[in-house]
Amino acid sequence: MEEQKRRMEVIIDGKVYTLAGDESEEYMQRIASYVNNKIQELKEVPSYKKLNKEFQSILLALNISDDLYKTKEILKACQEEFDKKDREIYEKNQEILTDKMQMETSDKLVDEYRNKINELQKRIIELETGAR
């Protein structure tokens, strides 16, 4: 069964519009508010008021598209920075693992050398006590 679309009334540029959608009412209200604020920004530009409705709509669409593309560029830059940091973290983790493996190998060698030293010291003692 198809989900019922939410309907709500919003005010954009002083007019009431009914929106229908799958998103929450809060989200649809934020979107309507964003469009309303963009219209108000453009109305503050003297030349905007002189344009016919079609050109005003096109200018509004261009301004919103500009915001969208700038936001996408910021998102892309953030994603690239995140990916770079993620690679750096991966590389550092690999270095840590390599260092840990080398340390474990060194610890094993140290243990082996200690055992050999102990054996040699015992052998020295045996030789010294046997020779007397």
Order of alpha helices (4+ residues) and beta strands (2+ residues): beta-beta-alpha-alpha-alpha
